[in-house]
Amino acid sequence: DWLASWLAGWLAVWLAGWLFGWLAGWLADWLAGWLAGWLADWLAGWFAGWLVRIAGW
């Protein structure tokens, strides 16, 4: 009985840890990708505006 309950508890903890780790990793990847895309867009726009100002258009 104690073995079954211990095994069930261990499995629940392992599953929760795996799920949380996978979710956290996915969220971190998504956030990093979104942030990188936003930063690239902003930098490109800023650079283009700067170039236009330099060219005097």
mmCIF file of the N, C-alpha and C atoms, coordinates in Angstrom:
data_MODEL
# 
_entry.id   MODEL 
# 
loop_
_atom_site.group_PDB 
_atom_site.id 
_atom_site.type_symbol 
_atom_site.label_atom_id 
_atom_site.label_alt_id 
_atom_site.label_comp_id 
_atom_site.label_asym_id 
_atom_site.label_entity_id 
_atom_site.label_seq_id 
_atom_site.pdbx_PDB_ins_code 
_atom_site.Cartn_x 
_atom_site.Cartn_y 
_atom_site.Cartn_z 
_atom_site.occupancy 
_atom_site.B_iso_or_equiv 
_atom_site.pdbx_formal_charge 
_atom_site.auth_seq_id 
_atom_site.auth_comp_id 
_atom_site.auth_asym_id 
_atom_site.auth_atom_id 
_atom_site.pdbx_PDB_model_num 
ATOM 1   N N  . ASP A 1 1  ? 0.829  -1.204 0.000   1.00 0.00 ? 1  ASP A N  1 
ATOM 2   C CA . ASP A 1 1  ? 0.000  0.000  0.000   1.00 0.00 ? 1  ASP A CA 1 
ATOM 3   C C  . ASP A 1 1  ? 0.872  1.265  0.000   1.00 0.00 ? 1  ASP A C  1 
ATOM 4   N N  . TRP A 1 2  ? 1.854  1.277  0.888   1.00 0.00 ? 2  TRP A N  1 
ATOM 5   C CA . TRP A 1 2  ? 2.704  2.464  0.953   1.00 0.00 ? 2  TRP A CA 1 
ATOM 6   C C  . TRP A 1 2  ? 3.521  2.614  -0.318  1.00 0.00 ? 2  TRP A C  1 
ATOM 7   N N  . LEU A 1 3  ? 3.842  1.461  -0.932  1.00 0.00 ? 3  LEU A N  1 
ATOM 8   C CA . LEU A 1 3  ? 4.611  1.517  -2.175  1.00 0.00 ? 3  LEU A CA 1 
ATOM 9   C C  . LEU A 1 3  ? 3.786  2.144  -3.304  1.00 0.00 ? 3  LEU A C  1 
ATOM 10  N N  . ALA A 1 4  ? 2.520  1.735  -3.364  1.00 0.00 ? 4  ALA A N  1 
ATOM 11  C CA . ALA A 1 4  ? 1.645  2.287  -4.402  1.00 0.00 ? 4  ALA A CA 1 
ATOM 12  C C  . ALA A 1 4  ? 1.428  3.785  -4.196  1.00 0.00 ? 4  ALA A C  1 
ATOM 13  N N  . SER A 1 5  ? 1.213  4.193  -2.962  1.00 0.00 ? 5  SER A N  1 
ATOM 14  C CA . SER A 1 5  ? 0.988  5.614  -2.704  1.00 0.00 ? 5  SER A CA 1 
ATOM 15  C C  . SER A 1 5  ? 2.263  6.409  -2.952  1.00 0.00 ? 5  SER A C  1 
ATOM 16  N N  . TRP A 1 6  ? 3.407  5.837  -2.585  1.00 0.00 ? 6  TRP A N  1 
ATOM 17  C CA . TRP A 1 6  ? 4.681  6.515  -2.820  1.00 0.00 ? 6  TRP A CA 1 
ATOM 18  C C  . TRP A 1 6  ? 4.931  6.663  -4.315  1.00 0.00 ? 6  TRP A C  1 
ATOM 19  N N  . LEU A 1 7  ? 4.655  5.582  -5.065  1.00 0.00 ? 7  LEU A N  1 
ATOM 20  C CA . LEU A 1 7  ? 4.843  5.600  -6.503  1.00 0.00 ? 7  LEU A CA 1 
ATOM 21  C C  . LEU A 1 7  ? 3.915  6.617  -7.164  1.00 0.00 ? 7  LEU A C  1 
ATOM 22  N N  . ALA A 1 8  ? 2.670  6.658  -6.714  1.00 0.00 ? 8  ALA A N  1 
ATOM 23  C CA . ALA A 1 8  ? 1.709  7.612  -7.265  1.00 0.00 ? 8  ALA A CA 1 
ATOM 24  C C  . ALA A 1 8  ? 2.144  9.042  -6.962  1.00 0.00 ? 8  ALA A C  1 
ATOM 25  N N  . GLY A 1 9  ? 2.613  9.275  -5.747  1.00 0.00 ? 9  GLY A N  1 
ATOM 26  C CA . GLY A 1 9  ? 3.083  10.609 -5.386  1.00 0.00 ? 9  GLY A CA 1 
ATOM 27  C C  . GLY A 1 9  ? 4.299  11.019 -6.189  1.00 0.00 ? 9  GLY A C  1 
ATOM 28  N N  . TRP A 1 10 ? 5.238  10.101 -6.352  1.00 0.00 ? 10 TRP A N  1 
ATOM 29  C CA . TRP A 1 10 ? 6.447  10.382 -7.120  1.00 0.00 ? 10 TRP A CA 1 
ATOM 30  C C  . TRP A 1 10 ? 6.099  10.680 -8.569  1.00 0.00 ? 10 TRP A C  1 
ATOM 31  N N  . LEU A 1 11 ? 5.160  9.888  -9.117  1.00 0.00 ? 11 LEU A N  1 
ATOM 32  C CA . LEU A 1 11 ? 4.741  10.085 -10.501 1.00 0.00 ? 11 LEU A CA 1 
ATOM 33  C C  . LEU A 1 11 ? 4.055  11.435 -10.674 1.00 0.00 ? 11 LEU A C  1 
ATOM 34  N N  . ALA A 1 12 ? 3.212  11.805 -9.705  1.00 0.00 ? 12 ALA A N  1 
ATOM 35  C CA . ALA A 1 12 ? 2.520  13.089 -9.783  1.00 0.00 ? 12 ALA A CA 1 
ATOM 36  C C  . ALA A 1 12 ? 3.519  14.244 -9.730  1.00 0.00 ? 12 ALA A C  1 
ATOM 37  N N  . VAL A 1 13 ? 4.489  14.147 -8.845  1.00 0.00 ? 13 VAL A N  1 
ATOM 38  C CA . VAL A 1 13 ? 5.499  15.199 -8.717  1.00 0.00 ? 13 VAL A CA 1 
ATOM 39  C C  . VAL A 1 13 ? 6.342  15.291 -9.986  1.00 0.00 ? 13 VAL A C  1 
ATOM 40  N N  . TRP A 1 14 ? 6.734  14.138 -10.520 1.00 0.00 ? 14 TRP A N  1 
ATOM 41  C CA . TRP A 1 14 ? 7.550  14.119 -11.739 1.00 0.00 ? 14 TRP A CA 1 
ATOM 42  C C  . TRP A 1 14 ? 6.774  14.699 -12.912 1.00 0.00 ? 14 TRP A C  1 
ATOM 43  N N  . LEU A 1 15 ? 5.497  14.318 -13.017 1.00 0.00 ? 15 LEU A N  1 
ATOM 44  C CA . LEU A 1 15 ? 4.660  14.804 -14.118 1.00 0.00 ? 15 LEU A CA 1 
ATOM 45  C C  . LEU A 1 15 ? 4.446  16.306 -14.008 1.00 0.00 ? 15 LEU A C  1 
ATOM 46  N N  . ALA A 1 16 ? 4.181  16.779 -12.799 1.00 0.00 ? 16 ALA A N  1 
ATOM 47  C CA . ALA A 1 16 ? 3.984  18.214 -12.595 1.00 0.00 ? 16 ALA A CA 1 
ATOM 48  C C  . ALA A 1 16 ? 5.271  18.972 -12.929 1.00 0.00 ? 16 ALA A C  1 
ATOM 49  N N  . GLY A 1 17 ? 6.407  18.447 -12.504 1.00 0.00 ? 17 GLY A N  1 
ATOM 50  C CA . GLY A 1 17 ? 7.680  19.096 -12.794 1.00 0.00 ? 17 GLY A CA 1 
ATOM 51  C C  . GLY A 1 17 ? 7.975  19.135 -14.284 1.00 0.00 ? 17 GLY A C  1 
ATOM 52  N N  . TRP A 1 18 ? 7.697  18.029 -14.951 1.00 0.00 ? 18 TRP A N  1 
ATOM 53  C CA . TRP A 1 18 ? 7.944  17.969 -16.390 1.00 0.00 ? 18 TRP A CA 1 
ATOM 54  C C  . TRP A 1 18 ? 7.037  18.941 -17.131 1.00 0.00 ? 18 TRP A C  1 
ATOM 55  N N  . LEU A 1 19 ? 5.759  18.964 -16.744 1.00 0.00 ? 19 LEU A N  1 
ATOM 56  C CA . LEU A 1 19 ? 4.792  19.843 -17.399 1.00 0.00 ? 19 LEU A CA 1 
ATOM 57  C C  . LEU A 1 19 ? 5.149  21.301 -17.170 1.00 0.00 ? 19 LEU A C  1 
ATOM 58  N N  . PHE A 1 20 ? 5.505  21.624 -15.918 1.00 0.00 ? 20 PHE A N  1 
ATOM 59  C CA . PHE A 1 20 ? 5.864  23.002 -15.596 1.00 0.00 ? 20 PHE A CA 1 
ATOM 60  C C  . PHE A 1 20 ? 7.130  23.415 -16.342 1.00 0.00 ? 20 PHE A C  1 
ATOM 61  N N  . GLY A 1 21 ? 8.110  22.514 -16.394 1.00 0.00 ? 21 GLY A N  1 
ATOM 62  C CA . GLY A 1 21 ? 9.349  22.815 -17.107 1.00 0.00 ? 21 GLY A CA 1 
ATOM 63  C C  . GLY A 1 21 ? 9.107  23.024 -18.595 1.00 0.00 ? 21 GLY A C  1 
ATOM 64  N N  . TRP A 1 22 ? 8.263  22.173 -19.177 1.00 0.00 ? 22 TRP A N  1 
ATOM 65  C CA . TRP A 1 22 ? 7.965  22.297 -20.602 1.00 0.00 ? 22 TRP A CA 1 
ATOM 66  C C  . TRP A 1 22 ? 7.234  23.606 -20.879 1.00 0.00 ? 22 TRP A C  1 
ATOM 67  N N  . LEU A 1 23 ? 6.264  23.931 -20.023 1.00 0.00 ? 23 LEU A N  1 
ATOM 68  C CA . LEU A 1 23 ? 5.489  25.155 -20.208 1.00 0.00 ? 23 LEU A CA 1 
ATOM 69  C C  . LEU A 1 23 ? 6.366  26.386 -20.031 1.00 0.00 ? 23 LEU A C  1 
ATOM 70  N N  . ALA A 1 24 ? 7.220  26.359 -19.013 1.00 0.00 ? 24 ALA A N  1 
ATOM 71  C CA . ALA A 1 24 ? 8.108  27.491 -18.766 1.00 0.00 ? 24 ALA A CA 1 
ATOM 72  C C  . ALA A 1 24 ? 9.081  27.674 -19.929 1.00 0.00 ? 24 ALA A C  1 
ATOM 73  N N  . GLY A 1 25 ? 9.603  26.566 -20.455 1.00 0.00 ? 25 GLY A N  1 
ATOM 74  C CA . GLY A 1 25 ? 10.510 26.643 -21.593 1.00 0.00 ? 25 GLY A CA 1 
ATOM 75  C C  . GLY A 1 25 ? 9.824  27.188 -22.838 1.00 0.00 ? 25 GLY A C  1 
ATOM 76  N N  . TRP A 1 26 ? 8.605  26.720 -23.064 1.00 0.00 ? 26 TRP A N  1 
ATOM 77  C CA . TRP A 1 26 ? 7.853  27.190 -24.230 1.00 0.00 ? 26 TRP A CA 1 
ATOM 78  C C  . TRP A 1 26 ? 7.544  28.673 -24.111 1.00 0.00 ? 26 TRP A C  1 
ATOM 79  N N  . LEU A 1 27 ? 7.147  29.091 -22.910 1.00 0.00 ? 27 LEU A N  1 
ATOM 80  C CA . LEU A 1 27 ? 6.821  30.490 -22.683 1.00 0.00 ? 27 LEU A CA 1 
ATOM 81  C C  . LEU A 1 27 ? 8.054  31.373 -22.851 1.00 0.00 ? 27 LEU A C  1 
ATOM 82  N N  . ALA A 1 28 ? 9.177  30.892 -22.331 1.00 0.00 ? 28 ALA A N  1 
ATOM 83  C CA . ALA A 1 28 ? 10.419 31.661 -22.456 1.00 0.00 ? 28 ALA A CA 1 
ATOM 84  C C  . ALA A 1 28 ? 10.829 31.791 -23.921 1.00 0.00 ? 28 ALA A C  1 
ATOM 85  N N  . ASP A 1 29 ? 10.714 30.701 -24.667 1.00 0.00 ? 29 ASP A N  1 
ATOM 86  C CA . ASP A 1 29 ? 11.027 30.736 -26.105 1.00 0.00 ? 29 ASP A CA 1 
ATOM 87  C C  . ASP A 1 29 ? 10.127 31.725 -26.831 1.00 0.00 ? 29 ASP A C  1 
ATOM 88  N N  . TRP A 1 30 ? 8.833  31.656 -26.545 1.00 0.00 ? 30 TRP A N  1 
ATOM 89  C CA . TRP A 1 30 ? 7.872  32.520 -27.225 1.00 0.00 ? 30 TRP A CA 1 
ATOM 90  C C  . TRP A 1 30 ? 8.142  33.977 -26.887 1.00 0.00 ? 30 TRP A C  1 
ATOM 91  N N  . LEU A 1 31 ? 8.375  34.249 -25.596 1.00 0.00 ? 31 LEU A N  1 
ATOM 92  C CA . LEU A 1 31 ? 8.629  35.622 -25.173 1.00 0.00 ? 31 LEU A CA 1 
ATOM 93  C C  . LEU A 1 31 ? 9.911  36.161 -25.791 1.00 0.00 ? 31 LEU A C  1 
ATOM 94  N N  . ALA A 1 32 ? 10.941 35.322 -25.813 1.00 0.00 ? 32 ALA A N  1 
ATOM 95  C CA . ALA A 1 32 ? 12.211 35.759 -26.397 1.00 0.00 ? 32 ALA A CA 1 
ATOM 96  C C  . ALA A 1 32 ? 12.047 36.043 -27.882 1.00 0.00 ? 32 ALA A C  1 
ATOM 97  N N  . GLY A 1 33 ? 11.318 35.175 -28.580 1.00 0.00 ? 33 GLY A N  1 
ATOM 98  C CA . GLY A 1 33 ? 11.081 35.388 -30.004 1.00 0.00 ? 33 GLY A CA 1 
ATOM 99  C C  . GLY A 1 33 ? 10.264 36.637 -30.263 1.00 0.00 ? 33 GLY A C  1 
ATOM 100 N N  . TRP A 1 34 ? 9.228  36.855 -29.449 1.00 0.00 ? 34 TRP A N  1 
ATOM 101 C CA . TRP A 1 34 ? 8.390  38.036 -29.620 1.00 0.00 ? 34 TRP A CA 1 
ATOM 102 C C  . TRP A 1 34 ? 9.187  39.297 -29.339 1.00 0.00 ? 34 TRP A C  1 
ATOM 103 N N  . LEU A 1 35 ? 9.976  39.260 -28.267 1.00 0.00 ? 35 LEU A N  1 
ATOM 104 C CA . LEU A 1 35 ? 10.776 40.424 -27.901 1.00 0.00 ? 35 LEU A CA 1 
ATOM 105 C C  . LEU A 1 35 ? 11.821 40.728 -28.968 1.00 0.00 ? 35 LEU A C  1 
ATOM 106 N N  . ALA A 1 36 ? 12.444 39.677 -29.489 1.00 0.00 ? 36 ALA A N  1 
ATOM 107 C CA . ALA A 1 36 ? 13.462 39.868 -30.530 1.00 0.00 ? 36 ALA A CA 1 
ATOM 108 C C  . ALA A 1 36 ? 12.816 40.457 -31.787 1.00 0.00 ? 36 ALA A C  1 
ATOM 109 N N  . GLY A 1 37 ? 11.642 39.947 -32.158 1.00 0.00 ? 37 GLY A N  1 
ATOM 110 C CA . GLY A 1 37 ? 10.950 40.476 -33.332 1.00 0.00 ? 37 GLY A CA 1 
ATOM 111 C C  . GLY A 1 37 ? 10.545 41.927 -33.150 1.00 0.00 ? 37 GLY A C  1 
ATOM 112 N N  . TRP A 1 38 ? 10.039 42.257 -31.967 1.00 0.00 ? 38 TRP A N  1 
ATOM 113 C CA . TRP A 1 38 ? 9.621  43.623 -31.687 1.00 0.00 ? 38 TRP A CA 1 
ATOM 114 C C  . TRP A 1 38 ? 10.821 44.560 -31.706 1.00 0.00 ? 38 TRP A C  1 
ATOM 115 N N  . LEU A 1 39 ? 11.911 44.109 -31.102 1.00 0.00 ? 39 LEU A N  1 
ATOM 116 C CA . LEU A 1 39 ? 13.126 44.929 -31.066 1.00 0.00 ? 39 LEU A CA 1 
ATOM 117 C C  . LEU A 1 39 ? 13.680 45.139 -32.468 1.00 0.00 ? 39 LEU A C  1 
ATOM 118 N N  . ALA A 1 40 ? 13.665 44.087 -33.290 1.00 0.00 ? 40 ALA A N  1 
ATOM 119 C CA . ALA A 1 40 ? 14.164 44.206 -34.657 1.00 0.00 ? 40 ALA A CA 1 
ATOM 120 C C  . ALA A 1 40 ? 13.298 45.182 -35.460 1.00 0.00 ? 40 ALA A C  1 
ATOM 121 N N  . ASP A 1 41 ? 11.987 45.077 -35.295 1.00 0.00 ? 41 ASP A N  1 
ATOM 122 C CA . ASP A 1 41 ? 11.081 46.014 -35.980 1.00 0.00 ? 41 ASP A CA 1 
ATOM 123 C C  . ASP A 1 41 ? 11.361 47.445 -35.555 1.00 0.00 ? 41 ASP A C  1 
ATOM 124 N N  . TRP A 1 42 ? 11.463 47.659 -34.268 1.00 0.00 ? 42 TRP A N  1 
ATOM 125 C CA . TRP A 1 42 ? 11.680 49.003 -33.746 1.00 0.00 ? 42 TRP A CA 1 
ATOM 126 C C  . TRP A 1 42 ? 13.014 49.566 -34.224 1.00 0.00 ? 42 TRP A C  1 
ATOM 127 N N  . LEU A 1 43 ? 14.058 48.741 -34.165 1.00 0.00 ? 43 LEU A N  1 
ATOM 128 C CA . LEU A 1 43 ? 15.380 49.179 -34.610 1.00 0.00 ? 43 LEU A CA 1 
ATOM 129 C C  . LEU A 1 43 ? 15.386 49.505 -36.096 1.00 0.00 ? 43 LEU A C  1 
ATOM 130 N N  . ALA A 1 44 ? 14.716 48.667 -36.890 1.00 0.00 ? 44 ALA A N  1 
ATOM 131 C CA . ALA A 1 44 ? 14.664 48.914 -38.332 1.00 0.00 ? 44 ALA A CA 1 
ATOM 132 C C  . ALA A 1 44 ? 13.935 50.223 -38.625 1.00 0.00 ? 44 ALA A C  1 
ATOM 133 N N  . GLY A 1 45 ? 12.835 50.449 -37.914 1.00 0.00 ? 45 GLY A N  1 
ATOM 134 C CA . GLY A 1 45 ? 12.099 51.694 -38.118 1.00 0.00 ? 45 GLY A CA 1 
ATOM 135 C C  . GLY A 1 45 ? 12.906 52.906 -37.693 1.00 0.00 ? 45 GLY A C  1 
ATOM 136 N N  . TRP A 1 46 ? 13.587 52.796 -36.563 1.00 0.00 ? 46 TRP A N  1 
ATOM 137 C CA . TRP A 1 46 ? 14.406 53.904 -36.072 1.00 0.00 ? 46 TRP A CA 1 
ATOM 138 C C  . TRP A 1 46 ? 15.542 54.195 -37.038 1.00 0.00 ? 46 TRP A C  1 
ATOM 139 N N  . PHE A 1 47 ? 16.180 53.137 -37.525 1.00 0.00 ? 47 PHE A N  1 
ATOM 140 C CA . PHE A 1 47 ? 17.291 53.285 -38.455 1.00 0.00 ? 47 PHE A CA 1 
ATOM 141 C C  . PHE A 1 47 ? 16.824 53.906 -39.773 1.00 0.00 ? 47 PHE A C  1 
ATOM 142 N N  . ALA A 1 48 ? 15.661 53.449 -40.262 1.00 0.00 ? 48 ALA A N  1 
ATOM 143 C CA . ALA A 1 48 ? 15.120 54.005 -41.503 1.00 0.00 ? 48 ALA A CA 1 
ATOM 144 C C  . ALA A 1 48 ? 14.794 55.492 -41.324 1.00 0.00 ? 48 ALA A C  1 
ATOM 145 N N  . GLY A 1 49 ? 14.196 55.838 -40.188 1.00 0.00 ? 49 GLY A N  1 
ATOM 146 C CA . GLY A 1 49 ? 13.890 57.245 -39.931 1.00 0.00 ? 49 GLY A CA 1 
ATOM 147 C C  . GLY A 1 49 ? 15.155 58.089 -39.842 1.00 0.00 ? 49 GLY A C  1 
ATOM 148 N N  . TRP A 1 50 ? 16.170 57.538 -39.240 1.00 0.00 ? 50 TRP A N  1 
ATOM 149 C CA . TRP A 1 50 ? 17.445 58.241 -39.110 1.00 0.00 ? 50 TRP A CA 1 
ATOM 150 C C  . TRP A 1 50 ? 18.075 58.450 -40.488 1.00 0.00 ? 50 TRP A C  1 
ATOM 151 N N  . LEU A 1 51 ? 18.021 57.415 -41.326 1.00 0.00 ? 51 LEU A N  1 
ATOM 152 C CA . LEU A 1 51 ? 18.562 57.521 -42.679 1.00 0.00 ? 51 LEU A CA 1 
ATOM 153 C C  . LEU A 1 51 ? 17.821 58.585 -43.481 1.00 0.00 ? 51 LEU A C  1 
ATOM 154 N N  . VAL A 1 52 ? 16.485 58.599 -43.350 1.00 0.00 ? 52 VAL A N  1 
ATOM 155 C CA . VAL A 1 52 ? 15.684 59.594 -44.072 1.00 0.00 ? 52 VAL A CA 1 
ATOM 156 C C  . VAL A 1 52 ? 16.059 61.006 -43.623 1.00 0.00 ? 52 VAL A C  1 
ATOM 157 N N  . ARG A 1 53 ? 16.260 61.172 -42.318 1.00 0.00 ? 53 ARG A N  1 
ATOM 158 C CA . ARG A 1 53 ? 16.634 62.494 -41.811 1.00 0.00 ? 53 ARG A CA 1 
ATOM 159 C C  . ARG A 1 53 ? 18.013 62.910 -42.319 1.00 0.00 ? 53 ARG A C  1 
ATOM 160 N N  . ILE A 1 54 ? 18.934 61.963 -42.351 1.00 0.00 ? 54 ILE A N  1 
ATOM 161 C CA . ILE A 1 54 ? 20.291 62.256 -42.819 1.00 0.00 ? 54 ILE A CA 1 
ATOM 162 C C  . ILE A 1 54 ? 20.248 62.643 -44.306 1.00 0.00 ? 54 ILE A C  1 
ATOM 163 N N  . ALA A 1 55 ? 19.448 61.915 -45.089 1.00 0.00 ? 55 ALA A N  1 
ATOM 164 C CA . ALA A 1 55 ? 19.366 62.173 -46.521 1.00 0.00 ? 55 ALA A CA 1 
ATOM 165 C C  . ALA A 1 55 ? 18.625 63.478 -46.804 1.00 0.00 ? 55 ALA A C  1 
ATOM 166 N N  . GLY A 1 56 ? 17.860 63.948 -45.826 1.00 0.00 ? 56 GLY A N  1 
ATOM 167 C CA . GLY A 1 56 ? 17.155 65.211 -46.002 1.00 0.00 ? 56 GLY A CA 1 
ATOM 168 C C  . GLY A 1 56 ? 15.860 65.075 -46.770 1.00 0.00 ? 56 GLY A C  1 
ATOM 169 N N  . TRP A 1 57 ? 15.240 63.868 -46.766 1.00 0.00 ? 57 TRP A N  1 
ATOM 170 C CA . TRP A 1 57 ? 13.977 63.680 -47.478 1.00 0.00 ? 57 TRP A CA 1 
ATOM 171 C C  . TRP A 1 57 ? 12.814 64.154 -46.635 1.00 0.00 ? 57 TRP A C  1 
# 
